[in-house]
Structures are given as structure tokens and as C-alpha cells.
Amino acid sequence: MRKKFIIGNWKMHTTTAEAGRLAKAVVDGVGMEKHVVIAICPPFTCLALVGEILKGSHVSLGAQNLYPEKEGAFTGEISPTMLLDVGCKYVILGHSERRHKLGETDGFINQKVLVALAASLNVILCVGETLDQRKAGQTETVLDRQLVHGLAGLSADTLPRLIVAYEPVWAIGSTGHHAAPPQVQEAHAVIRRRFGQMFGEKAAQSLPIQYGGSVKPDNAAALLSRQGVDGTLLGGASLIADQFMAIVRAGISESRTEEQST
């Protein structure tokens, strides 16, 4: 049975003081919970501080991006080695905001994925279509392309460190659109099927696929109960400790239900 992954992406939010308070609240709220995998991904400026707060807890540290080199003359960038040095276990790559606002290509994202996995980081690869692409019936085509190009060259031994996050661009933030649970389940099935064609059915059944798209406490349970939805990648809700913990509890409840049914 696949575990649920509840991961918070703080994006470009929080001062160090705010980050410290939020991280402490999450650690206190999680306690010794083991039914779900929990991680938070602060801005680079807060990684070291938050990493210290998370030490010894059941909450892991993640980063929001990296540059695909160990070191060098890359002003303003951060390497996998630097992330590992401050205690990062996870890194988010291919986020829709980096694809659509900063122009990152599938090829560049693939370079990052390969370097991150080679450094023993766990990768959260984000994929998803725009509203125009969905309206044009191109959802499956877009997901196929992002997976095929984004995961090119992966070796079988790195697959256990990979998570895929389905992020429909049209349902993120204040777009006014929300993906219904059946739409999410259908997209996750597309991703798992394509992944199986690339890496085999056993690998596909082991792959955690998260959903990221305006998940809130009031819709988390409905999404997490859907077959093939293995967690959530949270934006705004991860910045409010009570909301984040409510979604964590929804993941715990669903994980326990699945355990009882197997």
C-alpha cells in the first residue's frame, strides 16, 4: 500500500521569524504521527532555520528548486549539495509557476531531476495542463509529454525516490476554477498508466502521485479518498498551521481506512 504524502510548498512567503513559528507549530501538531509522510518546503532563506527546528521530528525538509550542477559560477542559484548540507530530503521540480512564469522547459527540468536523484534527494516532479489545453482536449497529451521528457534517462534504482504531483494550472491559486475529485482521479490514472508504459507496471503501482490545486481542509478528504490520489502538494493552506494540520489529519484518516480494508 502506498503512503500518503502531505507536502507544503511555502513559495515566496515567510520571513525567518514567521517560518520559525510556522515550522514549530507543524512539528508540535504532527507529533509522532507515522501514518503519512509530511514535509515542508520553505524559501531558501529559511531552509537552515527550519531544518534545525525539524531535527528529530517526523516532518522532513524540502526545497522548492535547485540548479543542475554541484557547484560553479551560477550566480543566484543553489545546488543539490547545498540543499543536502542544510538537511533537505525533498525538492520540488517542474512546478507550474516555474514552467509558465519563468520559462523552464521539459529538457531543463529533466536535467534537474537527474541531478537531484543522483544526489539522493527525493524529487517531487510537477506536471499539469493549462485551462486552454484542457478545453482543447489536450490534457493527456500534455501529461504524456511532460512525463516522457521530464523523466528521460532515469535509472530503475532511482524510481523509489520519485513522486509525481499533478497540478492542473487552471486550478491553482485564485483562478476561480477547481478540479472536481473525478477529474483529479482521471488525471492520476493517466499519469500512472503512462508511467507504467515507461518503467513497468510494478513501478507504476509503487509511484506516489499527489494532487496540487487549491486543496483546502473542506475538500481534502474527498480528494484523498479517491483511488490513486496519494497525497497533496499544498500551497496557501500550508502557510496556516491549523489548515495544514487539518489536511494532515484527513490524510491520516484515509490512510487508516485503507489499512483496515487491506
C-alpha positions as CSV (number, residue, x, y, z in Angstrom):
1,M,0.0,0.0,0.0
2,R,1.3,3.4,-1.0
3,K,1.7,6.0,1.8
4,K,0.0,9.4,1.7
5,F,2.4,12.3,1.2
6,I,1.3,15.7,2.6
7,I,3.9,18.3,1.5
8,G,3.7,22.1,2.0
9,N,5.2,24.5,-0.6
10,W,5.6,27.9,1.1
11,K,6.6,29.5,-2.2
12,M,7.8,33.1,-1.8
13,H,6.3,33.6,1.6
14,T,7.5,33.9,5.2
15,T,10.3,35.9,6.9
16,T,12.6,33.9,9.1
17,A,10.6,34.7,12.2
18,E,7.4,33.6,10.5
19,A,9.0,30.5,9.2
20,G,10.3,29.5,12.6
21,R,6.9,29.9,14.2
22,L,5.1,28.0,11.4
23,A,7.6,25.2,11.4
24,K,7.3,24.8,15.2
25,A,3.5,24.7,15.0
26,V,3.7,22.0,12.4
27,V,6.2,19.9,14.4
28,D,4.1,20.2,17.5
29,G,0.9,19.3,15.6
30,V,2.4,16.3,13.9
31,G,4.0,14.8,17.0
32,M,5.0,11.2,16.4
33,E,2.5,10.5,13.6
34,K,3.7,7.9,11.2
35,H,0.7,7.1,9.0
36,V,1.5,9.8,6.5
37,V,4.8,11.3,5.1
38,I,5.0,15.0,5.9
39,A,7.4,17.6,4.5
40,I,7.6,21.4,4.3
41,C,9.4,23.4,1.7
42,P,10.3,26.9,2.8
43,P,12.1,29.6,0.8
44,F,15.9,29.2,0.5
45,T,16.5,31.9,3.1
46,C,14.7,29.9,5.7
47,L,16.0,26.4,5.0
48,A,18.7,26.3,7.6
49,L,16.5,27.7,10.3
50,V,13.6,25.4,9.6
51,G,15.9,22.4,9.2
52,E,17.1,22.9,12.8
53,I,13.5,23.1,14.0
54,L,12.6,19.9,12.2
55,K,15.5,17.8,13.5
56,G,14.3,14.8,15.4
57,S,10.7,15.3,14.3
58,H,8.5,13.4,11.9
59,V,8.5,16.3,9.5
60,S,11.0,16.4,6.6
61,L,12.6,19.4,5.0
62,G,12.3,20.1,1.3
63,A,13.4,22.8,-1.2
64,Q,11.4,24.5,-3.9
65,N,14.0,24.2,-6.7
66,L,17.7,23.6,-7.5
67,Y,20.2,24.2,-10.3
68,P,21.5,21.1,-12.0
69,E,25.2,21.5,-11.1
70,K,27.2,20.6,-8.0
71,E,28.8,24.0,-7.8
72,G,30.2,26.7,-10.1
73,A,29.7,30.2,-11.4
74,F,25.9,30.3,-11.3
75,T,25.0,33.5,-9.5
76,G,21.8,33.3,-7.6
77,E,21.4,29.5,-7.9
78,I,21.5,26.7,-5.4
79,S,23.0,23.2,-5.8
80,P,21.9,19.8,-4.6
81,T,25.0,19.7,-2.4
82,M,23.8,22.9,-0.7
83,L,20.3,21.5,-0.1
84,L,21.7,18.3,1.4
85,D,24.0,20.4,3.6
86,V,21.1,22.1,5.3
87,G,19.2,18.8,5.7
88,C,16.9,18.7,2.7
89,K,15.3,15.4,1.9
90,Y,12.9,16.5,-0.9
91,V,13.0,19.0,-3.7
92,I,10.1,20.3,-5.9
93,L,10.9,20.4,-9.6
94,G,8.9,21.5,-12.6
95,H,6.4,23.5,-10.7
96,S,3.8,25.2,-13.0
97,E,5.0,28.6,-11.8
98,R,8.5,27.9,-12.9
99,R,7.3,26.4,-16.2
100,H,4.8,29.2,-17.1
101,K,6.2,32.3,-15.4
102,L,10.0,31.6,-15.6
103,G,10.0,29.6,-18.9
104,E,11.5,26.3,-17.7
105,T,11.4,23.7,-20.4
106,D,10.9,19.9,-20.1
107,G,14.5,19.4,-21.0
108,F,15.9,21.7,-18.3
109,I,13.6,20.2,-15.8
110,N,14.9,16.7,-16.8
111,Q,18.4,17.9,-16.1
112,K,17.4,18.9,-12.6
113,V,15.5,15.6,-12.0
114,L,18.6,13.5,-13.0
115,V,21.0,15.6,-10.9
116,A,18.7,15.7,-7.8
117,L,18.1,11.9,-7.9
118,A,21.9,11.3,-8.4
119,A,22.5,13.3,-5.2
120,S,20.0,11.1,-3.4
121,L,17.3,13.7,-3.0
122,N,13.7,12.7,-3.3
123,V,12.1,14.5,-6.2
124,I,8.6,15.8,-6.5
125,L,8.0,16.3,-10.2
126,C,5.1,18.6,-11.0
127,V,3.1,18.1,-14.2
128,G,-0.2,19.6,-15.4
129,E,-2.1,21.3,-18.2
130,T,-3.4,24.9,-18.6
131,L,-7.1,25.7,-19.0
132,D,-6.8,26.2,-22.7
133,Q,-5.1,22.8,-23.1
134,R,-7.8,21.1,-21.1
135,K,-10.6,22.8,-23.1
136,A,-8.8,21.7,-26.3
137,G,-8.8,18.1,-25.0
138,Q,-5.0,18.0,-24.7
139,T,-4.7,17.0,-21.1
140,E,-3.4,13.5,-21.7
141,T,-1.1,14.7,-24.5
142,V,0.4,17.4,-22.2
143,L,0.9,15.0,-19.3
144,D,2.5,12.4,-21.6
145,R,5.0,14.9,-22.9
146,Q,5.9,16.3,-19.5
147,L,6.5,12.8,-18.2
148,V,8.3,11.4,-21.2
149,H,10.7,14.3,-21.4
150,G,10.9,15.2,-17.7
151,L,11.8,11.6,-16.8
152,A,14.1,10.7,-19.7
153,G,17.2,8.8,-18.8
154,L,16.0,7.7,-15.3
155,S,17.5,4.5,-14.0
156,A,15.3,1.9,-12.2
157,D,17.2,2.3,-8.9
158,T,16.2,6.0,-8.6
159,L,12.4,5.4,-9.1
160,P,11.7,4.8,-5.4
161,R,12.8,8.4,-4.7
162,L,10.4,9.9,-7.2
163,I,7.0,11.4,-6.5
164,V,4.8,12.9,-9.2
165,A,2.4,15.8,-8.4
166,Y,-0.5,16.5,-10.7
167,E,-1.0,20.3,-10.8
168,P,-3.6,21.5,-13.2
169,V,-2.5,25.0,-13.9
170,W,-6.1,26.2,-14.2
171,A,-7.0,25.1,-10.7
172,I,-4.0,26.7,-8.8
173,G,-4.4,29.9,-6.8
174,S,-7.1,32.4,-7.5
175,T,-8.1,31.2,-10.9
176,G,-11.7,30.7,-9.9
177,H,-11.6,27.1,-11.2
178,H,-11.4,23.9,-9.1
179,A,-10.8,20.4,-10.2
180,A,-13.5,18.0,-9.1
181,P,-12.4,14.7,-7.5
182,P,-13.4,12.6,-10.5
183,Q,-11.2,14.9,-12.8
184,V,-8.3,14.5,-10.4
185,Q,-8.7,10.7,-10.2
186,E,-8.9,10.5,-14.0
187,A,-5.7,12.6,-14.5
188,H,-3.8,10.5,-11.9
189,A,-4.9,7.3,-13.8
190,V,-3.4,8.8,-17.0
191,I,-0.1,9.5,-15.2
192,R,0.1,6.1,-13.7
193,R,-0.7,4.4,-17.0
194,R,1.9,6.4,-18.8
195,F,4.5,5.8,-16.1
196,G,3.8,2.1,-16.3
197,Q,4.4,2.1,-20.1
198,M,7.8,3.8,-19.4
199,F,9.0,1.9,-16.3
200,G,6.8,-1.2,-15.9
201,E,3.6,-1.9,-14.0
202,K,5.3,-2.7,-10.7
203,A,7.0,0.7,-10.7
204,A,3.7,2.4,-11.6
205,Q,1.9,0.8,-8.7
206,S,4.6,1.9,-6.3
207,L,4.6,5.5,-7.6
208,P,3.1,8.1,-5.2
209,I,1.0,10.6,-7.2
210,Q,0.0,13.8,-5.3
211,Y,-2.6,16.3,-6.2
212,G,-1.9,20.1,-6.0
213,G,-4.6,22.5,-6.9
214,S,-6.2,24.7,-4.2
215,V,-6.6,21.9,-1.7
216,K,-8.3,23.1,1.5
217,P,-9.5,21.4,4.7
218,D,-13.0,21.3,3.3
219,N,-12.1,19.4,0.1
220,A,-9.1,17.4,1.3
221,A,-10.9,14.3,2.4
222,A,-12.9,14.0,-0.8
223,L,-9.7,14.2,-2.9
224,L,-7.6,11.9,-0.7
225,S,-10.3,9.2,-0.7
226,R,-10.1,8.9,-4.4
227,Q,-8.3,5.8,-5.8
228,G,-4.8,6.7,-7.0
229,V,-4.6,10.0,-5.1
230,D,-1.6,9.5,-2.8
231,G,-1.5,12.9,-1.1
232,T,-1.4,16.6,-1.6
233,L,1.1,19.3,-2.6
234,L,-0.2,22.3,-0.7
235,G,0.4,26.0,-1.4
236,G,-1.7,28.5,0.5
237,A,-3.0,26.0,3.0
238,S,0.5,25.1,4.1
239,L,1.0,28.7,5.4
240,I,-1.6,28.4,8.0
241,A,-0.7,25.8,10.6
242,D,-4.3,24.9,11.5
243,Q,-5.3,24.4,7.9
244,F,-2.2,22.3,7.2
245,M,-2.8,20.1,10.2
246,A,-6.5,19.6,9.2
247,I,-5.3,18.3,5.8
248,V,-2.7,16.1,7.5
249,R,-5.5,14.7,9.7
250,A,-7.5,14.0,6.6
251,G,-4.6,12.1,5.2
252,I,-4.1,10.1,8.4
253,S,-7.8,9.2,8.5
254,E,-7.8,8.0,4.9
255,S,-4.5,6.0,5.4
256,R,-6.0,4.2,8.4
257,T,-9.2,3.4,6.4
258,E,-7.1,1.9,3.6
259,E,-5.0,-0.1,6.1
260,Q,-8.2,-1.6,7.6
261,S,-9.5,-2.5,4.2
262,T,-6.4,-4.4,3.1
